[in-house]
Amino acid sequence: MNNLQRLQLETKGISLEQDELTIYLQENELKPFDEYNPQSATNKKRIYQSALSVLESIANNPALMKSVKLDDMTVSDFHENLMNRIDQLERKIRKLKTDEQVANNSNVFILFNN
């Protein structure tokens, strides 16, 4: 699986052109056709950052924020659910470590220095 396929997996149900997804990946320092490495913390973090970029660009589209009524249901929670997902992804990204942080794996920090 390459990085582009992994991003498509993460943004399932969102139909964007391959060129657009490629730009999101490149903005997050990933090459779309390189092999996705699930053991790499940095790679995983960058995929999530790319998915977050996709969701944020969708949130900037005002045409999607209108209320739509289907039969007797109102579909007006789209924006609220989208913003909740963006918040979840932001929290997840903040918690993820990069490969360098995993390699250092130190939970000790110096509070005072003489």
Biopython code that builds the backbone (N, CA, C, O; Angstrom):
import numpy as np
from Bio.PDB.StructureBuilder import StructureBuilder

atoms = [
    (1, "MET", "N", (0.849, -1.165, 0.000)),
    (1, "MET", "CA", (0.000, 0.000, 0.000)),
    (1, "MET", "C", (0.901, 1.237, 0.000)),
    (1, "MET", "O", (1.872, 1.308, 0.753)),
    (2, "ASN", "N", (0.571, 2.202, -0.846)),
    (2, "ASN", "CA", (1.354, 3.430, -0.865)),
    (2, "ASN", "C", (0.673, 4.513, -0.018)),
    (2, "ASN", "O", (-0.432, 4.313, 0.485)),
    (3, "ASN", "N", (1.345, 5.656, 0.132)),
    (3, "ASN", "CA", (0.828, 6.730, 0.981)),
    (3, "ASN", "C", (-0.506, 7.270, 0.472)),
    (3, "ASN", "O", (-1.379, 7.612, 1.270)),
    (4, "LEU", "N", (-0.671, 7.349, -0.838)),
    (4, "LEU", "CA", (-1.916, 7.836, -1.415)),
    (4, "LEU", "C", (-3.073, 6.903, -1.066)),
    (4, "LEU", "O", (-4.150, 7.365, -0.690)),
    (5, "GLN", "N", (-2.859, 5.609, -1.186)),
    (5, "GLN", "CA", (-3.899, 4.639, -0.843)),
    (5, "GLN", "C", (-4.238, 4.699, 0.647)),
    (5, "GLN", "O", (-5.399, 4.547, 1.027)),
    (6, "ARG", "N", (-3.226, 4.920, 1.489)),
    (6, "ARG", "CA", (-3.453, 5.007, 2.932)),
    (6, "ARG", "C", (-4.269, 6.252, 3.276)),
    (6, "ARG", "O", (-5.130, 6.203, 4.155)),
    (7, "LEU", "N", (-4.006, 7.366, 2.591)),
    (7, "LEU", "CA", (-4.793, 8.582, 2.811)),
    (7, "LEU", "C", (-6.227, 8.383, 2.348)),
    (7, "LEU", "O", (-7.159, 8.849, 3.003)),
    (8, "GLN", "N", (-6.412, 7.699, 1.228)),
    (8, "GLN", "CA", (-7.765, 7.400, 0.753)),
    (8, "GLN", "C", (-8.505, 6.521, 1.755)),
    (8, "GLN", "O", (-9.712, 6.671, 1.946)),
    (9, "LEU", "N", (-7.790, 5.616, 2.387)),
    (9, "LEU", "CA", (-8.380, 4.762, 3.414)),
    (9, "LEU", "C", (-8.811, 5.603, 4.618)),
    (9, "LEU", "O", (-9.871, 5.366, 5.197)),
    (10, "GLU", "N", (-7.996, 6.571, 4.987)),
    (10, "GLU", "CA", (-8.286, 7.424, 6.141)),
    (10, "GLU", "C", (-9.433, 8.396, 5.855)),
    (10, "GLU", "O", (-10.162, 8.782, 6.768)),
    (11, "THR", "N", (-9.592, 8.789, 4.595)),
    (11, "THR", "CA", (-10.647, 9.743, 4.225)),
    (11, "THR", "C", (-11.742, 9.052, 3.414)),
    (11, "THR", "O", (-12.288, 9.629, 2.473)),
    (12, "LYS", "N", (-12.049, 7.840, 3.779)),
    (12, "LYS", "CA", (-13.062, 7.057, 3.066)),
    (12, "LYS", "C", (-14.389, 7.811, 3.058)),
    (12, "LYS", "O", (-14.797, 8.370, 4.076)),
    (13, "GLY", "N", (-15.052, 7.826, 1.922)),
    (13, "GLY", "CA", (-16.331, 8.507, 1.794)),
    (13, "GLY", "C", (-16.187, 9.935, 1.285)),
    (13, "GLY", "O", (-17.186, 10.580, 0.964)),
    (14, "ILE", "N", (-14.973, 10.431, 1.208)),
    (14, "ILE", "CA", (-14.725, 11.771, 0.681)),
    (14, "ILE", "C", (-14.123, 11.595, -0.699)),
    (14, "ILE", "O", (-13.046, 11.019, -0.852)),
    (15, "SER", "N", (-14.824, 12.094, -1.696)),
    (15, "SER", "CA", (-14.347, 11.885, -3.061)),
    (15, "SER", "C", (-13.584, 13.120, -3.531)),
    (15, "SER", "O", (-14.170, 14.163, -3.821)),
    (16, "LEU", "N", (-12.286, 12.977, -3.596)),
    (16, "LEU", "CA", (-11.406, 14.016, -4.124)),
    (16, "LEU", "C", (-10.566, 13.404, -5.230)),
    (16, "LEU", "O", (-10.317, 12.199, -5.245)),
    (17, "GLU", "N", (-10.135, 14.245, -6.147)),
    (17, "GLU", "CA", (-9.276, 13.788, -7.233)),
    (17, "GLU", "C", (-7.918, 13.365, -6.676)),
    (17, "GLU", "O", (-7.478, 13.864, -5.641)),
    (18, "GLN", "N", (-7.277, 12.464, -7.358)),
    (18, "GLN", "CA", (-5.970, 11.967, -6.941)),
    (18, "GLN", "C", (-4.946, 13.104, -6.888)),
    (18, "GLN", "O", (-4.059, 13.103, -6.034)),
    (19, "ASP", "N", (-5.066, 14.065, -7.793)),
    (19, "ASP", "CA", (-4.146, 15.212, -7.800)),
    (19, "ASP", "C", (-4.284, 16.033, -6.518)),
    (19, "ASP", "O", (-3.287, 16.492, -5.960)),
    (20, "GLU", "N", (-5.513, 16.215, -6.058)),
    (20, "GLU", "CA", (-5.744, 16.981, -4.838)),
    (20, "GLU", "C", (-5.154, 16.266, -3.627)),
    (20, "GLU", "O", (-4.501, 16.890, -2.790)),
    (21, "LEU", "N", (-5.380, 14.967, -3.533)),
    (21, "LEU", "CA", (-4.834, 14.196, -2.417)),
    (21, "LEU", "C", (-3.303, 14.200, -2.453)),
    (21, "LEU", "O", (-2.651, 14.221, -1.409)),
    (22, "THR", "N", (-2.741, 14.181, -3.654)),
    (22, "THR", "CA", (-1.290, 14.230, -3.809)),
    (22, "THR", "C", (-0.739, 15.531, -3.219)),
    (22, "THR", "O", (0.295, 15.521, -2.552)),
    (23, "ILE", "N", (-1.421, 16.639, -3.460)),
    (23, "ILE", "CA", (-0.991, 17.931, -2.925)),
    (23, "ILE", "C", (-1.011, 17.912, -1.398)),
    (23, "ILE", "O", (-0.069, 18.384, -0.762)),
    (24, "TYR", "N", (-2.075, 17.371, -0.805)),
    (24, "TYR", "CA", (-2.161, 17.290, 0.657)),
    (24, "TYR", "C", (-1.003, 16.465, 1.231)),
    (24, "TYR", "O", (-0.427, 16.824, 2.257)),
    (25, "LEU", "N", (-0.671, 15.367, 0.565)),
    (25, "LEU", "CA", (0.442, 14.539, 1.016)),
    (25, "LEU", "C", (1.765, 15.280, 0.898)),
    (25, "LEU", "O", (2.586, 15.241, 1.815)),
    (26, "GLN", "N", (1.974, 15.953, -0.222)),
    (26, "GLN", "CA", (3.219, 16.674, -0.433)),
    (26, "GLN", "C", (3.382, 17.819, 0.558)),
    (26, "GLN", "O", (4.496, 18.109, 0.994)),
    (27, "GLU", "N", (2.281, 18.470, 0.914)),
    (27, "GLU", "CA", (2.338, 19.544, 1.904)),
    (27, "GLU", "C", (2.754, 19.020, 3.275)),
    (27, "GLU", "O", (3.268, 19.776, 4.100)),
    (28, "ASN", "N", (2.538, 17.742, 3.518)),
    (28, "ASN", "CA", (2.919, 17.124, 4.784)),
    (28, "ASN", "C", (4.160, 16.244, 4.635)),
    (28, "ASN", "O", (4.378, 15.313, 5.410)),
    (29, "GLU", "N", (4.962, 16.559, 3.627)),
    (29, "GLU", "CA", (6.267, 15.928, 3.407)),
    (29, "GLU", "C", (6.200, 14.427, 3.132)),
    (29, "GLU", "O", (7.065, 13.671, 3.576)),
    (30, "LEU", "N", (5.179, 14.004, 2.406)),
    (30, "LEU", "CA", (5.056, 12.608, 1.998)),
    (30, "LEU", "C", (5.000, 12.527, 0.480)),
    (30, "LEU", "O", (4.405, 13.382, -0.176)),
    (31, "LYS", "N", (5.613, 11.508, -0.062)),
    (31, "LYS", "CA", (5.519, 11.247, -1.494)),
    (31, "LYS", "C", (4.365, 10.269, -1.695)),
    (31, "LYS", "O", (4.327, 9.221, -1.050)),
    (32, "PRO", "N", (3.425, 10.597, -2.580)),
    (32, "PRO", "CA", (2.201, 9.800, -2.702)),
    (32, "PRO", "C", (2.410, 8.342, -3.098)),
    (32, "PRO", "O", (1.643, 7.479, -2.671)),
    (33, "PHE", "N", (3.422, 8.048, -3.900)),
    (33, "PHE", "CA", (3.578, 6.680, -4.393)),
    (33, "PHE", "C", (4.673, 5.900, -3.683)),
    (33, "PHE", "O", (5.021, 4.793, -4.093)),
    (34, "ASP", "N", (5.219, 6.480, -2.613)),
    (34, "ASP", "CA", (6.163, 5.725, -1.781)),
    (34, "ASP", "C", (5.380, 4.728, -0.939)),
    (34, "ASP", "O", (4.210, 4.944, -0.623)),
    (35, "GLU", "N", (6.030, 3.656, -0.590)),
    (35, "GLU", "CA", (5.408, 2.606, 0.221)),
    (35, "GLU", "C", (5.064, 3.142, 1.606)),
    (35, "GLU", "O", (5.898, 3.772, 2.256)),
    (36, "TYR", "N", (3.833, 2.893, 2.058)),
    (36, "TYR", "CA", (3.410, 3.299, 3.403)),
    (36, "TYR", "C", (4.036, 2.348, 4.415)),
    (36, "TYR", "O", (3.938, 1.130, 4.270)),
    (37, "ASN", "N", (4.675, 2.899, 5.432)),
    (37, "ASN", "CA", (5.318, 2.100, 6.465)),
    (37, "ASN", "C", (4.522, 2.241, 7.758)),
    (37, "ASN", "O", (4.652, 3.255, 8.443)),
    (38, "PRO", "N", (3.701, 1.253, 8.111)),
    (38, "PRO", "CA", (2.881, 1.357, 9.321)),
    (38, "PRO", "C", (3.689, 1.344, 10.613)),
    (38, "PRO", "O", (3.177, 1.745, 11.659)),
    (39, "GLN", "N", (4.947, 0.888, 10.564)),
    (39, "GLN", "CA", (5.784, 0.882, 11.764)),
    (39, "GLN", "C", (6.408, 2.256, 12.021)),
    (39, "GLN", "O", (6.932, 2.501, 13.108)),
    (40, "SER", "N", (6.359, 3.132, 11.058)),
    (40, "SER", "CA", (6.958, 4.457, 11.198)),
    (40, "SER", "C", (5.964, 5.413, 11.861)),
    (40, "SER", "O", (4.902, 5.705, 11.311)),
    (41, "ALA", "N", (6.323, 5.888, 13.038)),
    (41, "ALA", "CA", (5.458, 6.832, 13.758)),
    (41, "ALA", "C", (5.344, 8.150, 12.992)),
    (41, "ALA", "O", (4.281, 8.770, 12.972)),
    (42, "THR", "N", (6.422, 8.565, 12.374)),
    (42, "THR", "CA", (6.406, 9.817, 11.613)),
    (42, "THR", "C", (5.487, 9.695, 10.405)),
    (42, "THR", "O", (4.717, 10.611, 10.117)),
    (43, "ASN", "N", (5.560, 8.571, 9.696)),
    (43, "ASN", "CA", (4.719, 8.349, 8.531)),
    (43, "ASN", "C", (3.245, 8.369, 8.927)),
    (43, "ASN", "O", (2.423, 8.991, 8.254)),
    (44, "LYS", "N", (2.922, 7.696, 10.008)),
    (44, "LYS", "CA", (1.535, 7.647, 10.475)),
    (44, "LYS", "C", (1.038, 9.042, 10.858)),
    (44, "LYS", "O", (-0.087, 9.420, 10.531)),
    (45, "LYS", "N", (1.876, 9.793, 11.547)),
    (45, "LYS", "CA", (1.502, 11.149, 11.965)),
    (45, "LYS", "C", (1.254, 12.041, 10.749)),
    (45, "LYS", "O", (0.312, 12.834, 10.735)),
    (46, "ARG", "N", (2.101, 11.908, 9.734)),
    (46, "ARG", "CA", (1.940, 12.730, 8.527)),
    (46, "ARG", "C", (0.699, 12.350, 7.729)),
    (46, "ARG", "O", (0.078, 13.210, 7.105)),
    (47, "ILE", "N", (0.331, 11.066, 7.743)),
    (47, "ILE", "CA", (-0.917, 10.647, 7.088)),
    (47, "ILE", "C", (-2.105, 11.299, 7.792)),
    (47, "ILE", "O", (-3.005, 11.825, 7.138)),
    (48, "TYR", "N", (-2.107, 11.265, 9.124)),
    (48, "TYR", "CA", (-3.188, 11.899, 9.885)),
    (48, "TYR", "C", (-3.212, 13.409, 9.656)),
    (48, "TYR", "O", (-4.288, 14.003, 9.580)),
    (49, "GLN", "N", (-2.052, 14.028, 9.546)),
    (49, "GLN", "CA", (-2.008, 15.461, 9.269)),
    (49, "GLN", "C", (-2.580, 15.768, 7.884)),
    (49, "GLN", "O", (-3.245, 16.786, 7.692)),
    (50, "SER", "N", (-2.321, 14.892, 6.934)),
    (50, "SER", "CA", (-2.878, 15.065, 5.588)),
    (50, "SER", "C", (-4.393, 14.911, 5.615)),
    (50, "SER", "O", (-5.104, 15.679, 4.966)),
    (51, "ALA", "N", (-4.892, 13.930, 6.356)),
    (51, "ALA", "CA", (-6.336, 13.734, 6.484)),
    (51, "ALA", "C", (-6.973, 14.943, 7.161)),
    (51, "ALA", "O", (-8.070, 15.358, 6.787)),
    (52, "LEU", "N", (-6.296, 15.504, 8.148)),
    (52, "LEU", "CA", (-6.789, 16.702, 8.817)),
    (52, "LEU", "C", (-6.872, 17.866, 7.834)),
    (52, "LEU", "O", (-7.836, 18.631, 7.861)),
    (53, "SER", "N", (-5.881, 18.003, 6.975)),
    (53, "SER", "CA", (-5.891, 19.058, 5.955)),
    (53, "SER", "C", (-7.077, 18.897, 5.013)),
    (53, "SER", "O", (-7.713, 19.882, 4.637)),
    (54, "VAL", "N", (-7.376, 17.662, 4.631)),
    (54, "VAL", "CA", (-8.527, 17.384, 3.762)),
    (54, "VAL", "C", (-9.812, 17.821, 4.454)),
    (54, "VAL", "O", (-10.642, 18.502, 3.851)),
    (55, "LEU", "N", (-9.980, 17.433, 5.715)),
    (55, "LEU", "CA", (-11.199, 17.781, 6.447)),
    (55, "LEU", "C", (-11.326, 19.289, 6.655)),
    (55, "LEU", "O", (-12.424, 19.839, 6.579)),
    (56, "GLU", "N", (-10.215, 19.947, 6.912)),
    (56, "GLU", "CA", (-10.257, 21.400, 7.095)),
    (56, "GLU", "C", (-10.642, 22.111, 5.800)),
    (56, "GLU", "O", (-11.346, 23.120, 5.835)),
    (57, "SER", "N", (-10.189, 21.600, 4.669)),
    (57, "SER", "CA", (-10.574, 22.227, 3.399)),
    (57, "SER", "C", (-12.057, 21.997, 3.107)),
    (57, "SER", "O", (-12.714, 22.854, 2.516)),
    (58, "ILE", "N", (-12.579, 20.857, 3.515)),
    (58, "ILE", "CA", (-14.013, 20.605, 3.364)),
    (58, "ILE", "C", (-14.804, 21.537, 4.277)),
    (58, "ILE", "O", (-15.861, 22.035, 3.890)),
    (59, "ALA", "N", (-14.301, 21.774, 5.479)),
    (59, "ALA", "CA", (-14.971, 22.659, 6.432)),
    (59, "ALA", "C", (-14.992, 24.098, 5.937)),
    (59, "ALA", "O", (-15.836, 24.884, 6.369)),
    (60, "ASN", "N", (-14.078, 24.457, 5.037)),
    (60, "ASN", "CA", (-14.044, 25.812, 4.492)),
    (60, "ASN", "C", (-15.000, 26.012, 3.329)),
    (60, "ASN", "O", (-15.063, 27.107, 2.769)),
    (61, "ASN", "N", (-15.745, 24.984, 2.954)),
    (61, "ASN", "CA", (-16.683, 25.079, 1.837)),
    (61, "ASN", "C", (-18.069, 25.454, 2.370)),
    (61, "ASN", "O", (-18.754, 24.596, 2.926)),
    (62, "PRO", "N", (-18.499, 26.701, 2.217)),
    (62, "PRO", "CA", (-19.779, 27.134, 2.788)),
    (62, "PRO", "C", (-20.997, 26.456, 2.157)),
    (62, "PRO", "O", (-22.057, 26.408, 2.781)),
    (63, "ALA", "N", (-20.872, 25.938, 0.947)),
    (63, "ALA", "CA", (-22.005, 25.270, 0.300)),
    (63, "ALA", "C", (-22.404, 24.002, 1.049)),
    (63, "ALA", "O", (-23.557, 23.576, 0.980)),
    (64, "LEU", "N", (-21.456, 23.400, 1.763)),
    (64, "LEU", "CA", (-21.750, 22.169, 2.497)),
    (64, "LEU", "C", (-22.387, 22.431, 3.862)),
    (64, "LEU", "O", (-22.845, 21.492, 4.514)),
    (65, "MET", "N", (-22.424, 23.671, 4.297)),
    (65, "MET", "CA", (-22.894, 23.988, 5.638)),
    (65, "MET", "C", (-24.379, 24.320, 5.703)),
    (65, "MET", "O", (-24.899, 24.595, 6.785)),
    (66, "LYS", "N", (-25.063, 24.301, 4.580)),
    (66, "LYS", "CA", (-26.482, 24.631, 4.574)),
    (66, "LYS", "C", (-27.308, 23.469, 5.121)),
    (66, "LYS", "O", (-26.860, 22.322, 5.120)),
    (67, "SER", "N", (-28.496, 23.773, 5.580)),
    (67, "SER", "CA", (-29.413, 22.737, 6.060)),
    (67, "SER", "C", (-30.113, 22.095, 4.868)),
    (67, "SER", "O", (-30.564, 22.783, 3.952)),
    (68, "VAL", "N", (-30.196, 20.805, 4.892)),
    (68, "VAL", "CA", (-30.854, 20.054, 3.829)),
    (68, "VAL", "C", (-31.947, 19.220, 4.463)),
    (68, "VAL", "O", (-31.719, 18.570, 5.483)),
    (69, "LYS", "N", (-33.136, 19.232, 3.869)),
    (69, "LYS", "CA", (-34.243, 18.453, 4.415)),
    (69, "LYS", "C", (-34.576, 17.318, 3.444)),
    (69, "LYS", "O", (-34.913, 17.550, 2.284)),
    (70, "LEU", "N", (-34.473, 16.103, 3.942)),
    (70, "LEU", "CA", (-34.799, 14.918, 3.165)),
    (70, "LEU", "C", (-35.990, 14.246, 3.816)),
    (70, "LEU", "O", (-35.928, 13.856, 4.982)),
    (71, "ASP", "N", (-37.081, 14.106, 3.066)),
    (71, "ASP", "CA", (-38.326, 13.556, 3.588)),
    (71, "ASP", "C", (-38.711, 14.341, 4.846)),
    (71, "ASP", "O", (-39.065, 15.516, 4.744)),
    (72, "ASP", "N", (-38.652, 13.729, 6.011)),
    (72, "ASP", "CA", (-38.988, 14.440, 7.243)),
    (72, "ASP", "C", (-37.781, 14.632, 8.143)),
    (72, "ASP", "O", (-37.929, 14.912, 9.332)),
    (73, "MET", "N", (-36.587, 14.483, 7.584)),
    (73, "MET", "CA", (-35.365, 14.635, 8.373)),
    (73, "MET", "C", (-34.600, 15.864, 7.895)),
    (73, "MET", "O", (-34.592, 16.188, 6.707)),
    (74, "THR", "N", (-33.959, 16.539, 8.845)),
    (74, "THR", "CA", (-33.098, 17.664, 8.512)),
    (74, "THR", "C", (-31.653, 17.238, 8.712)),
    (74, "THR", "O", (-31.273, 16.766, 9.784)),
    (75, "VAL", "N", (-30.864, 17.407, 7.680)),
    (75, "VAL", "CA", (-29.460, 17.047, 7.757)),
    (75, "VAL", "C", (-28.675, 18.345, 7.954)),
    (75, "VAL", "O", (-28.119, 18.905, 7.009)),
    (76, "SER", "N", (-28.645, 18.802, 9.198)),
    (76, "SER", "CA", (-27.951, 20.057, 9.487)),
    (76, "SER", "C", (-26.772, 19.838, 10.420)),
    (76, "SER", "O", (-26.077, 20.791, 10.770)),
    (77, "ASP", "N", (-26.541, 18.612, 10.822)),
    (77, "ASP", "CA", (-25.465, 18.324, 11.766)),
    (77, "ASP", "C", (-24.141, 18.032, 11.068)),
    (77, "ASP", "O", (-23.161, 17.693, 11.731)),
    (78, "PHE", "N", (-24.094, 18.158, 9.754)),
    (78, "PHE", "CA", (-22.878, 17.831, 9.015)),
    (78, "PHE", "C", (-21.691, 18.648, 9.510)),
    (78, "PHE", "O", (-20.623, 18.103, 9.787)),
    (79, "HIS", "N", (-21.887, 19.956, 9.619)),
    (79, "HIS", "CA", (-20.784, 20.822, 10.032)),
    (79, "HIS", "C", (-20.340, 20.503, 11.454)),
    (79, "HIS", "O", (-19.143, 20.463, 11.741)),
    (80, "GLU", "N", (-21.285, 20.280, 12.324)),
    (80, "GLU", "CA", (-20.950, 19.957, 13.720)),
    (80, "GLU", "C", (-20.169, 18.649, 13.805)),
    (80, "GLU", "O", (-19.173, 18.568, 14.524)),
    (81, "ASN", "N", (-20.607, 17.638, 13.087)),
    (81, "ASN", "CA", (-19.898, 16.350, 13.089)),
    (81, "ASN", "C", (-18.516, 16.472, 12.452)),
    (81, "ASN", "O", (-17.560, 15.843, 12.907)),
    (82, "LEU", "N", (-18.414, 17.271, 11.412)),
    (82, "LEU", "CA", (-17.127, 17.492, 10.754)),
    (82, "LEU", "C", (-16.152, 18.173, 11.711)),
    (82, "LEU", "O", (-14.989, 17.780, 11.803)),
    (83, "MET", "N", (-16.623, 19.184, 12.416)),
    (83, "MET", "CA", (-15.763, 19.888, 13.359)),
    (83, "MET", "C", (-15.357, 18.975, 14.514)),
    (83, "MET", "O", (-14.230, 19.064, 15.000)),
    (84, "ASN", "N", (-16.254, 18.105, 14.957)),
    (84, "ASN", "CA", (-15.907, 17.137, 15.999)),
    (84, "ASN", "C", (-14.807, 16.193, 15.518)),
    (84, "ASN", "O", (-13.881, 15.884, 16.269)),
    (85, "ARG", "N", (-14.904, 15.742, 14.283)),
    (85, "ARG", "CA", (-13.881, 14.842, 13.722)),
    (85, "ARG", "C", (-12.542, 15.571, 13.590)),
    (85, "ARG", "O", (-11.490, 14.985, 13.844)),
    (86, "ILE", "N", (-12.579, 16.830, 13.199)),
    (86, "ILE", "CA", (-11.348, 17.623, 13.105)),
    (86, "ILE", "C", (-10.701, 17.734, 14.483)),
    (86, "ILE", "O", (-9.487, 17.574, 14.613)),
    (87, "ASP", "N", (-11.502, 18.005, 15.508)),
    (87, "ASP", "CA", (-10.977, 18.096, 16.876)),
    (87, "ASP", "C", (-10.371, 16.769, 17.326)),
    (87, "ASP", "O", (-9.320, 16.750, 17.966)),
    (88, "GLN", "N", (-11.031, 15.659, 16.992)),
    (88, "GLN", "CA", (-10.514, 14.337, 17.362)),
    (88, "GLN", "C", (-9.166, 14.079, 16.690)),
    (88, "GLN", "O", (-8.232, 13.591, 17.326)),
    (89, "LEU", "N", (-9.072, 14.408, 15.409)),
    (89, "LEU", "CA", (-7.820, 14.201, 14.688)),
    (89, "LEU", "C", (-6.701, 15.079, 15.245)),
    (89, "LEU", "O", (-5.561, 14.629, 15.360)),
    (90, "GLU", "N", (-7.019, 16.328, 15.593)),
    (90, "GLU", "CA", (-6.005, 17.217, 16.163)),
    (90, "GLU", "C", (-5.463, 16.657, 17.477)),
    (90, "GLU", "O", (-4.255, 16.680, 17.714)),
    (91, "ARG", "N", (-6.356, 16.153, 18.330)),
    (91, "ARG", "CA", (-5.915, 15.552, 19.600)),
    (91, "ARG", "C", (-5.047, 14.325, 19.339)),
    (91, "ARG", "O", (-4.018, 14.137, 19.989)),
    (92, "LYS", "N", (-5.458, 13.498, 18.395)),
    (92, "LYS", "CA", (-4.706, 12.286, 18.072)),
    (92, "LYS", "C", (-3.314, 12.628, 17.549)),
    (92, "LYS", "O", (-2.336, 11.980, 17.921)),
    (93, "ILE", "N", (-3.217, 13.634, 16.695)),
    (93, "ILE", "CA", (-1.942, 14.048, 16.125)),
    (93, "ILE", "C", (-1.018, 14.574, 17.216)),
    (93, "ILE", "O", (0.177, 14.278, 17.212)),
    (94, "ARG", "N", (-1.563, 15.354, 18.152)),
    (94, "ARG", "CA", (-0.739, 15.880, 19.241)),
    (94, "ARG", "C", (-0.166, 14.764, 20.097)),
    (94, "ARG", "O", (0.946, 14.893, 20.609)),
    (95, "LYS", "N", (-0.901, 13.672, 20.261)),
    (95, "LYS", "CA", (-0.455, 12.556, 21.097)),
    (95, "LYS", "C", (0.548, 11.650, 20.395)),
    (95, "LYS", "O", (1.348, 10.988, 21.057)),
    (96, "LEU", "N", (0.517, 11.609, 19.061)),
    (96, "LEU", "CA", (1.421, 10.742, 18.309)),
    (96, "LEU", "C", (2.849, 11.257, 18.386)),
    (96, "LEU", "O", (3.096, 12.462, 18.346)),
    (97, "LYS", "N", (3.770, 10.331, 18.496)),
    (97, "LYS", "CA", (5.189, 10.678, 18.508)),
    (97, "LYS", "C", (5.776, 10.470, 17.125)),
    (97, "LYS", "O", (5.231, 9.730, 16.306)),
    (98, "THR", "N", (6.892, 11.133, 16.878)),
    (98, "THR", "CA", (7.628, 10.911, 15.638)),
    (98, "THR", "C", (8.643, 9.792, 15.882)),
    (98, "THR", "O", (8.817, 9.344, 17.015)),
    (99, "ASP", "N", (9.301, 9.350, 14.831)),
    (99, "ASP", "CA", (10.305, 8.290, 14.966)),
    (99, "ASP", "C", (11.434, 8.712, 15.908)),
    (99, "ASP", "O", (11.939, 7.893, 16.676)),
    (100, "GLU", "N", (11.833, 9.986, 15.852)),
    (100, "GLU", "CA", (12.901, 10.474, 16.714)),
    (100, "GLU", "C", (12.480, 10.429, 18.189)),
    (100, "GLU", "O", (13.275, 10.060, 19.053)),
    (101, "GLN", "N", (11.238, 10.804, 18.467)),
    (101, "GLN", "CA", (10.741, 10.783, 19.842)),
    (101, "GLN", "C", (10.628, 9.355, 20.366)),
    (101, "GLN", "O", (10.879, 9.101, 21.545)),
    (102, "VAL", "N", (10.250, 8.425, 19.492)),
    (102, "VAL", "CA", (10.153, 7.024, 19.892)),
    (102, "VAL", "C", (11.542, 6.474, 20.195)),
    (102, "VAL", "O", (11.721, 5.723, 21.154)),
    (103, "ALA", "N", (12.523, 6.850, 19.378)),
    (103, "ALA", "CA", (13.892, 6.366, 19.574)),
    (103, "ALA", "C", (14.475, 6.880, 20.890)),
    (103, "ALA", "O", (15.186, 6.148, 21.578)),
    (104, "ASN", "N", (14.180, 8.127, 21.241)),
    (104, "ASN", "CA", (14.679, 8.694, 22.494)),
    (104, "ASN", "C", (13.931, 8.144, 23.697)),
    (104, "ASN", "O", (14.524, 7.973, 24.762)),
    (105, "ASN", "N", (12.665, 7.870, 23.555)),
    (105, "ASN", "CA", (11.788, 7.211, 24.534)),
    (105, "ASN", "C", (12.126, 7.543, 25.991)),
    (105, "ASN", "O", (12.153, 6.652, 26.840)),
    (106, "SER", "N", (12.372, 8.775, 26.270)),
    (106, "SER", "CA", (12.681, 9.199, 27.626)),
    (106, "SER", "C", (11.498, 9.973, 28.184)),
    (106, "SER", "O", (11.014, 10.917, 27.560)),
    (107, "ASN", "N", (11.040, 9.574, 29.349)),
    (107, "ASN", "CA", (9.950, 10.278, 30.009)),
    (107, "ASN", "C", (10.457, 11.191, 31.106)),
    (107, "ASN", "O", (9.662, 11.766, 31.849)),
    (108, "VAL", "N", (11.754, 11.332, 31.218)),
    (108, "VAL", "CA", (12.366, 12.156, 32.254)),
    (108, "VAL", "C", (12.780, 13.489, 31.641)),
    (108, "VAL", "O", (13.332, 13.537, 30.542)),
    (109, "PHE", "N", (12.509, 14.544, 32.352)),
    (109, "PHE", "CA", (12.961, 15.843, 31.894)),
    (109, "PHE", "C", (13.576, 16.588, 33.069)),
    (109, "PHE", "O", (13.262, 16.311, 34.226)),
    (110, "ILE", "N", (14.447, 17.526, 32.765)),
    (110, "ILE", "CA", (15.132, 18.287, 33.806)),
    (110, "ILE", "C", (14.308, 19.542, 34.096)),
    (110, "ILE", "O", (14.088, 20.384, 33.226)),
    (111, "LEU", "N", (13.862, 19.634, 35.345)),
    (111, "LEU", "CA", (13.068, 20.779, 35.738)),
    (111, "LEU", "C", (13.945, 21.926, 36.180)),
    (111, "LEU", "O", (13.678, 23.085, 35.861)),
    (112, "PHE", "N", (15.008, 21.597, 36.926)),
    (112, "PHE", "CA", (15.931, 22.623, 37.397)),
    (112, "PHE", "C", (17.323, 22.320, 36.885)),
    (112, "PHE", "O", (17.729, 21.162, 36.787)),
    (113, "ASN", "N", (18.036, 23.360, 36.565)),
    (113, "ASN", "CA", (19.398, 23.211, 36.068)),
    (113, "ASN", "C", (20.319, 24.086, 36.915)),
    (113, "ASN", "O", (20.068, 25.281, 37.068)),
    (114, "ASN", "N", (21.381, 23.500, 37.466)),
    (114, "ASN", "CA", (22.311, 24.264, 38.309)),
    (114, "ASN", "C", (23.309, 25.002, 37.493)),
    (114, "ASN", "O", (24.165, 25.695, 38.042)),
]
sb = StructureBuilder()
sb.init_structure("model")
sb.init_model(0)
sb.init_chain("A")
sb.init_seg("    ")
for serial, (resi, resn, name, xyz) in enumerate(atoms, 1):
    if name == "N":
        sb.init_residue(resn, " ", resi, " ")
    sb.init_atom(name, np.array(xyz, "f"), 0.0, 1.0, " ", f" {name:<3s}", serial, name[0])
structure = sb.get_structure()
